[in-house]
Amino acid sequence: MTPVRAGARVRSRVVLASVERKGGGRIVVKTDSELQIEGEDKPALIAQTLVMLVA
């Protein structure tokens, strides 16, 4: 990972990785995220997010 310098141009990319029904009105959503810095080879951030929706 690379630190983001003040004034740098960045781009966020989020991809829906999966959606799973868990029963009982629960759904788990998984996304993969990457924060890219213009002109840099390495991203500033790589993350996977899990969210549980309850109806």
C-alpha positions in Angstrom: 0.0 0.0 0.0 1.0 3.6 -0.7 0.3 6.7 1.4 -1.8 9.4 -0.3 -0.1 12.8 -0.6 -2.0 16.0 -0.2 -3.5 17.1 -3.6 -3.2 13.6 -5.2 -5.9 12.4 -7.5 -7.5 9.2 -6.3 -10.1 6.8 -7.7 -12.2 4.3 -5.7 -13.3 1.1 -7.2 -15.9 -1.1 -5.5 -17.0 -4.5 -6.9 -19.9 -6.6 -5.6 -18.2 -9.9 -4.7 -21.2 -11.9 -3.4 -24.7 -11.9 -1.9 -25.7 -14.8 0.3 -29.1 -15.5 2.0 -28.5 -16.7 5.5 -32.1 -17.5 6.5 -34.3 -15.7 9.0 -34.5 -12.6 6.7 -30.7 -12.1 6.8 -28.6 -11.4 3.7 -24.8 -11.0 3.7 -23.3 -8.7 1.1 -19.5 -8.8 0.4 -17.7 -6.1 -1.6 -14.1 -5.7 -2.7 -12.7 -2.1 -2.6 -9.5 -0.5 -3.9 -8.4 3.1 -3.6 -6.0 3.9 -6.5 -3.7 6.9 -6.7 -3.0 8.4 -10.1 0.6 7.7 -11.2 1.3 5.1 -8.5 1.7 1.4 -9.1 0.4 0.3 -5.7 -3.1 1.2 -4.4 -3.6 3.3 -1.2 -6.1 0.8 0.1 -7.4 -2.7 -0.5 -10.4 -3.8 1.6 -13.2 -6.4 1.7 -16.4 -5.2 3.3 -19.1 -7.5 4.8 -22.6 -6.1 5.5 -25.5 -8.1 7.0 -29.0 -6.8 6.0 -31.8 -7.9 8.3 -35.4 -7.6 7.2 
